[in-house]
Amino acid sequence: MSDNEHSSTRGVSDLFSRGRLVAIPRKAARREQLLVHLTRTLFERDRAYVEREINEALLTVHEDSSALRRYLVEGGFLARTRDGATYRRVD
């Protein structure tokens, strides 16, 4: 793990209490660190997910799964099919 990845991971851990995300960061750079972390820890490469699965994974860390899902898609961390049926991790 590089120094940047290590410091980012340490910084992201400050956003959690007892395994739950305390709040979704308002600052874009901080939110991006969180989204990278969530993408890497919650979603597998080369696997399609339906929206329900995305929501269930996100609910393990925060109650606002819709906002987190939207940030992940808008940030380019998850790709959604045109019909909205499935999502995939983008790497």
Beta strands, then each sheet from edge to edge (+ up, - down):
strand 1: 16-17
strand 2: 20-21
strand 3: 48-49
strand 4: 78-80
strand 5: 87-89
sheet 1: 1+ 2-
sheet 2: 3+ 5- 4+
end
